[in-house]
Amino acid sequence: MEDVTMNVPLYADVIAAGKRPEILFWVGCAGSFDARAQKVSKAFATLLNHAGVDFAILGDEEACTGDPARRAGNEFLFQMSALQNIEVLNGYEIQKIVTACPHCFNTLKNEYPALGGNYEVIHHTTLLHQLFEAGKLRVEGGNFKGQKITYHDSCYLGRVNGIYEIPRKLLEQLDVELVEMKRCKSNGLCCGAGGAQMFKEDEPGDKRINIERVEEALETGATAVAANCPFCLTMLGDGIKEKEQQEKVNVFDISELILQSIK
């Protein structure tokens, strides 16, 4: 891919210049502050620039969607966060939002409407698929052509929102050999971070969930695991390190695989 300068405008600056972005990129807490997820934010923003998408971010005006608070049972904190965000979003009259986090995606799409926040919300895999369909992204060969890659269905994109095929169609664009884990699609296994488990100590048990999931990934013989969620990236990455397989198997967000392969 030729060099593309990553340009990430602030929504407030674009509005002040008398323009209105077509789409808001909701970066999310992980995408903003977690070192691993920041790489995904940068990769996705670079792809948006490459495809000529007119987008902007809220920057400091973006707060946590409140998803972890609601999952952990703190409904009051969830509604405080949600109403703060809705005030900002409605103030800008934002209509379309894209996010690389399935948790943000689910909360913005399915839970904000009850509090007065009604937007068209799509996951970044859906937008990337649309850009391929429109010819704005293109792969010729690709760095991962012919490689065995397995795909992990995140809970909030898969079972909760029924999006299974679009991420797999993106992998088809890369000419990889997709090898499915024994538990996939509607029978997929959680990475272990959902339901606010990411932020608490393990409950008693014989094995951590992420280790169970990584064992299934390693059984496929894949050289890479494709994911679509910052929590999944962390849990799968930690599991592979626990198994001391990090020299053989990498974990990528789908946007990172595409960025390394597009022409």
ZABA-347569 format. One record per atom (N, C-alpha, C, O): residue in three letters; x, y, z. Coordinates in steps of 0.05 Angstrom, whole numbers, padded with zeros to 5 digits, always signed. Layout:
// ZABA-347569
ALAXYZ;...
END
This chain:
// ZABA-347569
MET+00017-00024+00000;MET+00000+00000+00000;MET+00018+00025+00000;MET+00037+00026+00015;GLU+00011+00044-00016;GLU+00026+00069-00017;GLU+00021+00084+00009;GLU+00001+00080+00023;ASP+00040+00102+00016;ASP+00038+00116+00041;ASP+00013+00134+00041;ASP+00008+00148+00022;VAL-00001+00133+00063;VAL-00025+00149+00067;VAL-00022+00163+00094;VAL-00020+00150+00115;THR-00022+00189+00094;THR-00021+00204+00119;THR-00047+00200+00134;THR-00069+00204+00123;MET-00045+00193+00159;MET-00070+00188+00175;MET-00081+00215+00184;MET-00069+00228+00201;ASN-00103+00222+00173;ASN-00116+00247+00180;ASN-00142+00241+00195;ASN-00160+00229+00185;VAL-00143+00250+00220;VAL-00166+00245+00237;VAL-00177+00271+00248;VAL-00168+00281+00269;PRO-00196+00283+00233;PRO-00207+00309+00242;PRO-00226+00307+00265;PRO-00239+00286+00269;LEU-00227+00328+00281;LEU-00246+00329+00303;LEU-00273+00339+00293;LEU-00274+00358+00276;TYR-00294+00328+00302;TYR-00321+00335+00293;TYR-00326+00365+00298;TYR-00337+00379+00280;ALA-00318+00375+00321;ALA-00323+00403+00327;ALA-00308+00422+00308;ALA-00319+00443+00300;ASP-00284+00414+00300;ASP-00269+00431+00281;ASP-00282+00431+00253;ASP-00283+00452+00240;VAL-00292+00408+00245;VAL-00305+00406+00219;VAL-00330+00423+00218;VAL-00336+00437+00199;ILE-00346+00421+00240;ILE-00370+00437+00242;ILE-00364+00467+00242;ILE-00378+00483+00230;ALA-00343+00474+00257;ALA-00335+00502+00258;ALA-00327+00513+00231;ALA-00329+00537+00226;ALA-00317+00495+00214;ALA-00309+00503+00187;ALA-00333+00504+00167;ALA-00329+00509+00143;GLY-00356+00499+00178;GLY-00380+00501+00162;GLY-00387+00476+00146;GLY-00402+00477+00127;LYS-00374+00453+00154;LYS-00379+00428+00140;LYS-00392+00408+00159;LYS-00394+00413+00183;ARG-00400+00386+00148;ARG-00412+00365+00165;ARG-00402+00337+00155;ARG-00408+00330+00132;PRO-00387+00323+00172;PRO-00377+00297+00163;PRO-00400+00277+00157;PRO-00421+00279+00169;GLU-00395+00259+00139;GLU-00415+00239+00132;GLU-00419+00219+00155;GLU-00440+00208+00158;ILE-00397+00214+00169;ILE-00398+00192+00189;ILE-00381+00199+00213;ILE-00359+00211+00210;LEU-00390+00191+00236;LEU-00374+00194+00261;LEU-00361+00168+00267;LEU-00374+00147+00268;PHE-00335+00169+00271;PHE-00320+00145+00280;PHE-00319+00146+00310;PHE-00305+00163+00322;TRP-00334+00128+00323;TRP-00335+00126+00352;TRP-00311+00108+00360;TRP-00311+00084+00356;VAL-00291+00120+00372;VAL-00266+00106+00378;VAL-00269+00087+00401;VAL-00258+00065+00400;GLY-00283+00095+00422;GLY-00287+00078+00445;GLY-00264+00080+00465;GLY-00243+00090+00458;CYS-00269+00070+00489;CYS-00248+00072+00510;CYS-00223+00056+00503;CYS-00201+00066+00506;ALA-00227+00031+00495;ALA-00204+00014+00488;ALA-00189+00026+00465;ALA-00165+00027+00465;GLY-00204+00033+00444;GLY-00191+00045+00420;GLY-00176+00071+00426;GLY-00158+00078+00410;SER-00183+00084+00447;SER-00170+00109+00454;SER-00147+00106+00473;SER-00126+00119+00471;PHE-00149+00087+00492;PHE-00130+00086+00514;PHE-00114+00060+00516;PHE-00092+00060+00528;ASP-00124+00038+00505;ASP-00110+00013+00506;ASP-00089+00011+00484;ASP-00096+00016+00460;ALA-00064+00005+00490;ALA-00043+00006+00471;ALA-00048-00012+00447;ALA-00042-00005+00424;ARG-00059-00036+00453;ARG-00064-00055+00431;ARG-00087-00046+00413;ARG-00085-00047+00389;ALA-00108-00036+00426;ALA-00132-00027+00411;ALA-00126-00001+00396;ALA-00139+00004+00376;GLN-00107+00015+00406;GLN-00100+00040+00391;GLN-00090+00033+00363;GLN-00094+00048+00345;LYS-00076+00011+00361;LYS-00065+00003+00334;LYS-00088-00003+00315;LYS-00086+00003+00291;VAL-00110-00014+00326;VAL-00134-00019+00309;VAL-00147+00008+00301;VAL-00154+00011+00278;SER-00149+00026+00319;SER-00160+00053+00313;SER-00144+00066+00291;SER-00156+00077+00272;LYS-00118+00064+00293;LYS-00100+00077+00272;LYS-00103+00062+00245;LYS-00105+00075+00224;ALA-00104+00036+00246;ALA-00108+00020+00221;ALA-00134+00027+00208;ALA-00135+00031+00183;PHE-00155+00028+00223;PHE-00182+00034+00212;PHE-00183+00062+00201;PHE-00193+00067+00179;ALA-00172+00081+00216;ALA-00172+00109+00206;ALA-00156+00112+00181;ALA-00163+00127+00163;THR-00134+00097+00179;THR-00117+00098+00155;THR-00133+00087+00131;THR-00131+00097+00109;LEU-00148+00065+00136;LEU-00164+00054+00114;LEU-00186+00073+00106;LEU-00192+00075+00082;LEU-00198+00087+00125;LEU-00219+00107+00118;LEU-00207+00129+00101;LEU-00219+00138+00081;ASN-00183+00138+00108;ASN-00169+00159+00092;ASN-00163+00148+00064;ASN-00168+00162+00044;HIS-00154+00124+00063;HIS-00146+00112+00037;HIS-00171+00109+00019;HIS-00169+00113-00006;ALA-00194+00104+00031;ALA-00218+00100+00015;ALA-00233+00126+00010;ALA-00254+00127-00004;GLY-00223+00148+00021;GLY-00235+00174+00017;GLY-00261+00178+00032;GLY-00279+00193+00023;VAL-00264+00165+00055;VAL-00288+00168+00071;VAL-00287+00194+00087;VAL-00266+00201+00099;ASP-00309+00209+00087;ASP-00311+00234+00101;ASP-00320+00229+00130;ASP-00344+00225+00135;PHE-00301+00228+00148;PHE-00307+00221+00176;PHE-00294+00240+00195;PHE-00276+00256+00188;ALA-00302+00239+00220;ALA-00290+00254+00242;ALA-00294+00239+00268;ALA-00311+00221+00269;ILE-00279+00247+00289;ILE-00283+00236+00315;ILE-00291+00258+00335;ILE-00287+00281+00329;LEU-00301+00250+00358;LEU-00309+00270+00378;LEU-00286+00279+00395;LEU-00287+00300+00407;GLY-00265+00262+00398;GLY-00242+00269+00415;GLY-00251+00270+00444;GLY-00263+00251+00454;ASP-00244+00292+00457;ASP-00250+00294+00486;ASP-00279+00295+00492;ASP-00287+00291+00515;GLU-00296+00299+00472;GLU-00325+00300+00476;GLU-00337+00272+00478;GLU-00360+00269+00485;GLU-00322+00252+00471;GLU-00331+00225+00472;GLU-00326+00213+00499;GLU-00303+00214+00509;ALA-00347+00202+00512;ALA-00344+00188+00538;ALA-00351+00159+00534;ALA-00362+00151+00514;CYS-00345+00143+00554;CYS-00352+00114+00553;CYS-00382+00111+00548;CYS-00398+00126+00559;THR-00389+00092+00531;THR-00417+00088+00525;THR-00433+00079+00550;THR-00457+00083+00551;GLY-00419+00069+00570;GLY-00432+00059+00594;GLY-00436+00029+00594;GLY-00447+00018+00613;ASP-00428+00016+00572;ASP-00432-00013+00570;ASP-00421-00029+00594;ASP-00436-00045+00605;PRO-00396-00025+00602;PRO-00386-00041+00625;PRO-00402-00036+00650;PRO-00406-00054+00666;ALA-00411-00011+00655;ALA-00426-00005+00679;ALA-00453-00020+00679;ALA-00460-00032+00699;ARG-00466-00020+00656;ARG-00492-00035+00655;ARG-00488-00065+00658;ARG-00503-00078+00673;ARG-00468-00076+00645;ARG-00463-00105+00648;ARG-00456-00112+00676;ARG-00462-00134+00686;ALA-00442-00094+00690;ALA-00434-00099+00718;ALA-00457-00094+00738;ALA-00454-00099+00762;GLY-00480-00083+00728;GLY-00503-00079+00745;GLY-00507-00051+00755;GLY-00525-00046+00771;ASN-00490-00032+00746;ASN-00492-00004+00755;ASN-00508+00012+00734;ASN-00497+00026+00718;GLU-00535+00009+00736;GLU-00552+00022+00716;GLU-00551+00052+00718;GLU-00553+00066+00698;PHE-00548+00062+00742;PHE-00547+00091+00746;PHE-00523+00103+00731;PHE-00526+00123+00717;LEU-00499+00091+00734;LEU-00475+00100+00720;LEU-00478+00098+00690;LEU-00470+00115+00674;PHE-00491+00075+00681;PHE-00496+00072+00652;PHE-00512+00095+00641;PHE-00505+00107+00621;GLN-00534+00101+00654;GLN-00552+00122+00644;GLN-00539+00150+00645;GLN-00543+00166+00627;MET-00522+00155+00665;MET-00508+00180+00666;MET-00489+00183+00642;MET-00489+00204+00628;SER-00474+00162+00636;SER-00455+00162+00613;SER-00471+00165+00587;SER-00463+00180+00569;ALA-00492+00149+00585;ALA-00507+00148+00560;ALA-00520+00176+00554;ALA-00519+00186+00532;LEU-00532+00187+00574;LEU-00546+00213+00570;LEU-00526+00235+00563;LEU-00532+00253+00548;GLN-00502+00234+00575;GLN-00481+00253+00569;GLN-00474+00251+00539;GLN-00471+00271+00525;ASN-00470+00226+00530;ASN-00462+00222+00502;ASN-00485+00230+00483;ASN-00480+00242+00462;ILE-00509+00223+00490;ILE-00532+00229+00473;ILE-00535+00260+00470;ILE-00542+00269+00448;GLU-00530+00274+00491;GLU-00532+00303+00489;GLU-00512+00314+00469;GLU-00518+00332+00454;VAL-00487+00303+00469;VAL-00467+00311+00450;VAL-00475+00303+00422;VAL-00473+00319+00403;LEU-00483+00278+00418;LEU-00489+00268+00392;LEU-00513+00283+00380;LEU-00513+00290+00356;ASN-00533+00287+00396;ASN-00557+00301+00386;ASN-00551+00331+00381;ASN-00562+00343+00363;GLY-00533+00342+00397;GLY-00525+00370+00393;GLY-00512+00374+00366;GLY-00515+00395+00354;TYR-00497+00354+00357;TYR-00484+00355+00330;TYR-00503+00345+00308;TYR-00496+00345+00284;GLU-00526+00335+00316;GLU-00545+00323+00297;GLU-00532+00300+00281;GLU-00536+00298+00257;ILE-00517+00284+00295;ILE-00503+00262+00283;ILE-00524+00240+00275;ILE-00542+00233+00291;GLN-00520+00229+00251;GLN-00539+00209+00241;GLN-00526+00182+00238;GLN-00539+00162+00242;LYS-00500+00181+00230;LYS-00488+00155+00224;LYS-00462+00152+00240;LYS-00446+00170+00241;ILE-00459+00129+00253;ILE-00436+00124+00270;ILE-00424+00097+00262;ILE-00438+00078+00257;VAL-00397+00096+00261;VAL-00383+00071+00258;VAL-00364+00067+00281;VAL-00353+00086+00291;THR-00362+00042+00291;THR-00343+00036+00313;THR-00330+00009+00309;THR-00342-00009+00297;ALA-00306+00007+00318;ALA-00291-00018+00316;ALA-00295-00036+00340;ALA-00283-00058+00342;CYS-00312-00028+00359;CYS-00318-00043+00383;CYS-00346-00054+00383;CYS-00365-00038+00383;PRO-00350-00080+00383;PRO-00377-00091+00384;PRO-00393-00083+00408;PRO-00418-00082+00407;HIS-00380-00078+00431;HIS-00394-00069+00455;HIS-00405-00041+00451;HIS-00429-00037+00457;CYS-00389-00023+00440;CYS-00399+00003+00434;CYS-00421+00002+00413;CYS-00442+00015+00415;PHE-00417-00015+00393;PHE-00436-00019+00371;PHE-00463-00027+00382;PHE-00484-00015+00375;ASN-00463-00047+00399;ASN-00488-00058+00410;ASN-00502-00037+00428;ASN-00527-00034+00426;THR-00487-00023+00444;THR-00499-00004+00463;THR-00510+00020+00448;THR-00533+00029+00453;LEU-00495+00031+00429;LEU-00504+00054+00413;LEU-00528+00047+00396;LEU-00547+00063+00394;LYS-00528+00023+00384;LYS-00548+00015+00365;LYS-00574+00006+00379;LYS-00596+00014+00371;ASN-00571-00010+00400;ASN-00594-00023+00412;ASN-00604-00012+00438;ASN-00627-00017+00446;GLU-00587+00003+00453;GLU-00594+00012+00479;GLU-00598+00042+00482;GLU-00614+00051+00498;TYR-00584+00057+00465;TYR-00587+00086+00466;TYR-00615+00096+00456;TYR-00624+00116+00467;PRO-00628+00083+00438;PRO-00655+00092+00429;PRO-00675+00096+00452;PRO-00691+00114+00451;ALA-00673+00079+00472;ALA-00692+00081+00495;ALA-00688+00106+00511;ALA-00705+00114+00526;LEU-00664+00119+00507;LEU-00657+00143+00522;LEU-00657+00168+00504;LEU-00649+00189+00513;GLY-00667+00164+00480;GLY-00669+00187+00461;GLY-00646+00190+00442;GLY-00643+00210+00428;GLY-00629+00169+00439;GLY-00607+00170+00420;GLY-00613+00151+00397;GLY-00608+00127+00399;ASN-00621+00162+00375;ASN-00628+00145+00351;ASN-00609+00151+00328;ASN-00610+00173+00317;TYR-00593+00132+00322;TYR-00573+00135+00301;TYR-00571+00110+00284;TYR-00579+00088+00292;GLU-00559+00114+00260;GLU-00552+00090+00244;GLU-00524+00082+00253;GLU-00505+00097+00250;VAL-00522+00059+00265;VAL-00496+00050+00277;VAL-00487+00025+00262;VAL-00502+00005+00260;ILE-00463+00025+00253;ILE-00452+00001+00239;ILE-00425-00006+00251;ILE-00410+00011+00261;HIS-00418-00031+00249;HIS-00392-00041+00259;HIS-00371-00036+00236;HIS-00379-00035+00213;HIS-00346-00033+00244;HIS-00326-00026+00223;HIS-00323-00048+00202;HIS-00316-00041+00179;THR-00329-00073+00209;THR-00327-00094+00188;THR-00349-00089+00167;THR-00344-00094+00143;THR-00372-00080+00175;THR-00394-00075+00155;THR-00386-00052+00137;THR-00390-00054+00112;LEU-00374-00031+00148;LEU-00366-00008+00131;LEU-00343-00016+00112;LEU-00343-00009+00089;LEU-00324-00032+00122;LEU-00302-00041+00105;LEU-00313-00058+00082;LEU-00303-00056+00060;HIS-00333-00075+00088;HIS-00345-00092+00067;HIS-00358-00074+00046;HIS-00356-00079+00022;GLN-00372-00053+00055;GLN-00385-00035+00037;GLN-00365-00021+00019;GLN-00370-00016-00005;LEU-00341-00014+00030;LEU-00320+00000+00015;LEU-00309-00019-00006;LEU-00302-00010-00028;PHE-00306-00045+00000;PHE-00297-00064-00020;PHE-00318-00067-00042;PHE-00311-00067-00066;GLU-00343-00068-00034;GLU-00365-00072-00053;GLU-00366-00047-00072;GLU-00373-00050-00096;ALA-00359-00024-00062;ALA-00360+00001-00078;ALA-00334+00005-00094;ALA-00332+00024-00109;GLY-00315-00013-00091;GLY-00290-00010-00105;GLY-00271+00010-00093;GLY-00251+00017-00106;LYS-00276+00019-00069;LYS-00259+00039-00056;LYS-00235+00027-00042;LYS-00215+00040-00035;LEU-00237+00001-00036;LEU-00215-00014-00025;LEU-00211-00038-00044;LEU-00230-00049-00055;ARG-00185-00045-00048;ARG-00179-00066-00067;ARG-00155-00082-00058;ARG-00135-00070-00048;VAL-00156-00108-00061;VAL-00133-00125-00054;VAL-00124-00140-00079;VAL-00140-00150-00094;GLU-00098-00140-00082;GLU-00086-00156-00104;GLU-00064-00173-00092;GLU-00043-00164-00084;GLY-00071-00199-00090;GLY-00052-00217-00076;GLY-00056-00215-00046;GLY-00070-00231-00034;GLY-00043-00195-00034;GLY-00045-00192-00005;GLY-00024-00207+00010;GLY-00014-00228+00002;ASN-00016-00195+00033;ASN+00005-00207+00049;ASN-00003-00234+00062;ASN+00015-00249+00070;PHE-00028-00240+00063;PHE-00037-00264+00077;PHE-00049-00284+00058;PHE-00061-00304+00067;LYS-00045-00280+00032;LYS-00056-00299+00012;LYS-00047-00327+00017;LYS-00023-00332+00020;GLY-00066-00346+00018;GLY-00060-00374+00022;GLY-00055-00382+00050;GLY-00053-00406+00056;GLN-00052-00363+00069;GLN-00047-00371+00097;GLN-00072-00382+00110;GLN-00095-00374+00104;LYS-00068-00400+00129;LYS-00090-00410+00145;LYS-00096-00389+00167;LYS-00080-00383+00184;ILE-00121-00379+00167;ILE-00130-00361+00187;ILE-00157-00370+00198;ILE-00174-00378+00183;THR-00159-00369+00224;THR-00184-00376+00237;THR-00197-00350+00247;THR-00183-00331+00254;TYR-00223-00350+00248;TYR-00238-00326+00256;TYR-00254-00330+00282;TYR-00268-00350+00284;HIS-00250-00312+00300;HIS-00265-00313+00326;HIS-00289-00295+00325;HIS-00286-00271+00321;ASP-00312-00306+00329;ASP-00337-00290+00330;ASP-00340-00278+00357;ASP-00343-00292+00377;SER-00338-00251+00359;SER-00343-00238+00384;SER-00373-00240+00391;SER-00390-00240+00374;CYS-00379-00241+00417;CYS-00406-00245+00426;CYS-00425-00223+00417;CYS-00447-00229+00407;TYR-00416-00198+00419;TYR-00435-00176+00414;TYR-00438-00170+00384;TYR-00458-00157+00377;LEU-00420-00180+00368;LEU-00425-00177+00339;LEU-00440-00202+00329;LEU-00457-00200+00312;GLY-00432-00225+00339;GLY-00444-00250+00330;GLY-00471-00256+00342;GLY-00492-00249+00332;ARG-00471-00270+00365;ARG-00496-00279+00376;ARG-00515-00257+00383;ARG-00540-00260+00380;VAL-00505-00234+00392;VAL-00524-00213+00400;VAL-00535-00198+00376;VAL-00559-00191+00376;ASN-00519-00194+00355;ASN-00529-00178+00332;ASN-00530-00194+00306;ASN-00537-00183+00285;GLY-00523-00219+00307;GLY-00527-00237+00284;GLY-00509-00231+00260;GLY-00516-00238+00237;ILE-00486-00218+00264;ILE-00468-00211+00242;ILE-00445-00233+00241;ILE-00427-00232+00257;TYR-00448-00251+00223;TYR-00429-00273+00220;TYR-00414-00273+00193;TYR-00390-00278+00192;GLU-00429-00267+00172;GLU-00418-00271+00145;GLU-00401-00248+00135;GLU-00381-00253+00121;ILE-00407-00224+00143;ILE-00392-00201+00133;ILE-00362-00202+00140;ILE-00346-00198+00122;PRO-00355-00208+00165;PRO-00326-00210+00170;PRO-00313-00233+00154;PRO-00290-00230+00146;ARG-00327-00254+00150;ARG-00316-00276+00134;ARG-00313-00269+00105;ARG-00294-00277+00091;LYS-00332-00252+00095;LYS-00329-00242+00067;LYS-00305-00224+00064;LYS-00292-00224+00043;LEU-00298-00210+00085;LEU-00274-00193+00084;LEU-00249-00211+00083;LEU-00230-00205+00068;LEU-00249-00233+00098;LEU-00226-00251+00097;LEU-00224-00264+00069;LEU-00202-00270+00060;GLU-00247-00269+00056;GLU-00246-00279+00028;GLU-00232-00260+00010;GLU-00218-00268-00009;GLN-00236-00234+00015;GLN-00222-00214-00002;GLN-00192-00217-00001;GLN-00177-00209-00019;LEU-00182-00227+00022;LEU-00153-00230+00026;LEU-00142-00256+00015;LEU-00118-00262+00018;ASP-00159-00273+00004;ASP-00151-00299-00008;ASP-00137-00316+00013;ASP-00119-00331+00007;VAL-00147-00316+00038;VAL-00136-00333+00058;VAL-00151-00360+00058;VAL-00173-00362+00047;GLU-00140-00379+00072;GLU-00154-00405+00076;GLU-00167-00403+00104;GLU-00153-00405+00124;LEU-00193-00399+00104;LEU-00208-00396+00129;LEU-00213-00423+00141;LEU-00226-00440+00129;VAL-00202-00428+00165;VAL-00206-00453+00179;VAL-00222-00447+00205;VAL-00213-00432+00222;GLU-00246-00458+00206;GLU-00264-00452+00228;GLU-00257-00468+00254;GLU-00249-00491+00252;MET-00260-00455+00277;MET-00258-00470+00302;MET-00283-00487+00306;MET-00304-00483+00293;LYS-00281-00507+00323;LYS-00303-00526+00327;LYS-00328-00511+00338;LYS-00350-00520+00332;ARG-00324-00490+00353;ARG-00346-00474+00362;ARG-00344-00447+00347;ARG-00326-00431+00353;CYS-00363-00442+00329;CYS-00362-00417+00314;CYS-00391-00408+00307;CYS-00410-00422+00312;LYS-00393-00384+00297;LYS-00418-00372+00289;LYS-00437-00372+00314;LYS-00429-00364+00335;SER-00462-00382+00310;SER-00481-00380+00332;SER-00474-00398+00356;SER-00485-00396+00378;ASN-00454-00416+00351;ASN-00445-00434+00373;ASN-00417-00425+00382;ASN-00403-00441+00396;GLY-00410-00401+00376;GLY-00383-00391+00383;GLY-00379-00389+00414;GLY-00399-00388+00429;LEU-00354-00389+00422;LEU-00347-00388+00451;LEU-00337-00360+00457;LEU-00320-00349+00442;CYS-00346-00348+00479;CYS-00337-00322+00488;CYS-00307-00323+00493;CYS-00296-00344+00501;CYS-00293-00301+00489;CYS-00265-00299+00495;CYS-00259-00298+00525;CYS-00237-00302+00534;GLY-00280-00292+00541;GLY-00277-00291+00570;GLY-00279-00263+00581;GLY-00278-00260+00606;ALA-00282-00243+00564;ALA-00282-00215+00574;ALA-00310-00203+00576;ALA-00313-00182+00588;GLY-00330-00216+00563;GLY-00356-00204+00562;GLY-00370-00202+00589;GLY-00361-00214+00608;GLY-00392-00186+00589;GLY-00407-00183+00614;GLY-00391-00170+00636;GLY-00396-00175+00659;ALA-00373-00152+00629;ALA-00355-00137+00647;ALA-00335-00156+00661;ALA-00322-00147+00680;GLN-00333-00181+00652;GLN-00313-00199+00664;GLN-00284-00189+00659;GLN-00266-00196+00674;MET-00281-00172+00639;MET-00254-00161+00633;MET-00243-00146+00657;MET-00219-00144+00660;PHE-00261-00135+00674;PHE-00253-00117+00694;PHE-00255-00128+00723;PHE-00254-00113+00742;LYS-00257-00154+00725;LYS-00259-00167+00752;LYS-00241-00192+00753;LYS-00232-00202+00732;GLU-00237-00201+00777;GLU-00221-00226+00780;GLU-00237-00250+00770;GLU-00262-00250+00769;ASP-00222-00271+00763;ASP-00234-00296+00754;ASP-00251-00308+00776;ASP-00245-00305+00800;GLU-00273-00321+00768;GLU-00289-00337+00786;GLU-00276-00365+00788;GLU-00262-00373+00769;PRO-00282-00380+00809;PRO-00270-00406+00812;PRO-00276-00424+00788;PRO-00298-00424+00778;GLY-00256-00440+00780;GLY-00260-00458+00758;GLY-00234-00473+00752;GLY-00213-00467+00764;ASP-00235-00491+00733;ASP-00211-00507+00726;ASP-00194-00494+00705;ASP-00170-00500+00703;LYS-00206-00477+00688;LYS-00191-00466+00666;LYS-00203-00438+00658;LYS-00227-00434+00659;ARG-00186-00420+00651;ARG-00195-00394+00642;ARG-00208-00397+00615;ARG-00199-00413+00598;ILE-00229-00381+00610;ILE-00244-00383+00585;ILE-00226-00377+00561;ILE-00228-00390+00540;ASN-00209-00357+00564;ASN-00192-00349+00541;ASN-00172-00372+00534;ASN-00165-00375+00510;ILE-00164-00387+00554;ILE-00146-00410+00548;ILE-00162-00432+00532;ILE-00151-00443+00513;GLU-00186-00437+00541;GLU-00203-00456+00526;GLU-00207-00447+00497;GLU-00206-00464+00479;ARG-00212-00421+00493;ARG-00216-00412+00466;ARG-00191-00413+00449;ARG-00191-00420+00426;VAL-00168-00406+00461;VAL-00143-00406+00447;VAL-00135-00435+00439;VAL-00124-00440+00418;GLU-00141-00454+00456;GLU-00136-00482+00450;GLU-00152-00490+00425;GLU-00141-00505+00408;GLU-00176-00481+00423;GLU-00192-00487+00399;GLU-00180-00474+00374;GLU-00180-00485+00353;ALA-00170-00449+00378;ALA-00157-00436+00355;ALA-00132-00450+00346;ALA-00127-00453+00322;LEU-00116-00459+00365;LEU-00091-00472+00359;LEU-00096-00499+00345;LEU-00080-00508+00328;GLU-00118-00513+00352;GLU-00125-00538+00340;GLU-00130-00536+00310;GLU-00127-00556+00296;THR-00137-00513+00300;THR-00142-00509+00272;THR-00117-00509+00255;THR-00118-00513+00231;GLY-00094-00505+00268;GLY-00069-00503+00253;GLY-00065-00476+00240;GLY-00046-00473+00223;ALA-00081-00457+00247;ALA-00079-00430+00234;ALA-00054-00415+00244;ALA-00045-00420+00267;THR-00044-00398+00227;THR-00020-00382+00235;THR-00029-00355+00245;THR-00012-00339+00255;ALA-00055-00349+00243;ALA-00065-00323+00253;ALA-00094-00326+00261;ALA-00109-00343+00250;VAL-00102-00311+00281;VAL-00129-00310+00290;VAL-00140-00282+00284;VAL-00129-00262+00292;ALA-00162-00281+00269;ALA-00175-00255+00262;ALA-00197-00250+00282;ALA-00213-00268+00288;ALA-00198-00225+00292;ALA-00219-00218+00311;ALA-00231-00191+00302;ALA-00222-00179+00283;ASN-00251-00181+00317;ASN-00263-00156+00310;ASN-00270-00139+00334;ASN-00286-00121+00333;CYS-00257-00145+00357;CYS-00265-00133+00383;CYS-00240-00128+00399;CYS-00223-00146+00401;PRO-00237-00105+00412;PRO-00213-00100+00428;PRO-00210-00118+00452;PRO-00188-00126+00459;PHE-00233-00126+00464;PHE-00231-00144+00487;PHE-00221-00172+00478;PHE-00204-00184+00491;CYS-00232-00181+00455;CYS-00224-00207+00444;CYS-00194-00207+00437;CYS-00180-00226+00442;LEU-00184-00185+00425;LEU-00156-00183+00419;LEU-00139-00187+00443;LEU-00119-00202+00442;THR-00146-00174+00465;THR-00131-00177+00490;THR-00132-00205+00501;THR-00111-00217+00508;MET-00156-00216+00503;MET-00159-00243+00515;MET-00146-00265+00499;MET-00133-00283+00510;LEU-00149-00263+00472;LEU-00137-00284+00455;LEU-00106-00281+00455;LEU-00092-00300+00455;GLY-00097-00256+00454;GLY-00068-00251+00455;GLY-00056-00261+00481;GLY-00034-00273+00480;ASP-00069-00256+00503;ASP-00059-00266+00529;ASP-00059-00296+00530;ASP-00040-00308+00541;GLY-00080-00308+00518;GLY-00081-00337+00518;GLY-00059-00350+00502;GLY-00048-00370+00510;ILE-00053-00338+00479;ILE-00031-00348+00462;ILE-00004-00345+00476;ILE+00013-00363+00474;LYS+00000-00323+00490;LYS+00025-00320+00506;LYS+00026-00341+00528;LYS+00048-00352+00533;GLU+00004-00346+00541;GLU+00003-00366+00562;GLU+00011-00394+00551;GLU+00024-00410+00565;LYS+00003-00399+00526;LYS+00010-00424+00513;LYS+00038-00423+00500;LYS+00047-00443+00488;GLU+00051-00400+00502;GLU+00078-00396+00490;GLU+00078-00401+00460;GLU+00097-00414+00450;GLN+00057-00392+00447;GLN+00055-00395+00418;GLN+00057-00369+00403;GLN+00051-00368+00379;GLN+00065-00347+00417;GLN+00065-00321+00404;GLN+00084-00318+00381;GLN+00082-00300+00365;GLU+00104-00336+00380;GLU+00123-00335+00357;GLU+00111-00348+00332;GLU+00121-00344+00310;LYS+00090-00364+00336;LYS+00078-00379+00314;LYS+00051-00368+00305;LYS+00044-00370+00281;VAL+00036-00357+00324;VAL+00008-00349+00318;VAL+00004-00320+00327;VAL+00010-00313+00350;ASN-00006-00304+00309;ASN-00012-00276+00315;ASN-00042-00271+00316;ASN-00058-00286+00304;VAL-00050-00251+00331;VAL-00078-00243+00332;VAL-00081-00216+00320;VAL-00067-00197+00328;PHE-00099-00213+00300;PHE-00103-00188+00286;PHE-00132-00180+00286;PHE-00150-00197+00286;ASP-00137-00154+00288;ASP-00164-00144+00280;ASP-00165-00146+00249;ASP-00145-00144+00236;ILE-00189-00150+00239;ILE-00193-00153+00210;ILE-00183-00128+00195;ILE-00172-00130+00173;SER-00186-00105+00207;SER-00177-00080+00194;SER-00146-00080+00191;SER-00136-00070+00171;GLU-00132-00092+00210;GLU-00103-00094+00208;GLU-00095-00113+00185;GLU-00075-00108+00171;LEU-00109-00135+00182;LEU-00103-00153+00160;LEU-00107-00140+00133;LEU-00091-00143+00115;ILE-00129-00124+00131;ILE-00135-00110+00106;ILE-00114-00089+00100;ILE-00104-00087+00078;LEU-00106-00074+00121;LEU-00087-00052+00117;LEU-00060-00063+00106;LEU-00047-00050+00090;GLN-00053-00086+00116;GLN-00028-00098+00107;GLN-00029-00111+00079;GLN-00009-00120+00068;SER-00054-00111+00068;SER-00058-00126+00043;SER-00068-00109+00020;SER-00066-00117-00004;ILE-00079-00085+00025;ILE-00092-00070+00004;ILE-00072-00057-00015;ILE-00049-00051-00007;LYS-00081-00052-00039;LYS-00064-00039-00059;LYS-00071-00010-00060;LYS-00059+00005-00076;
END
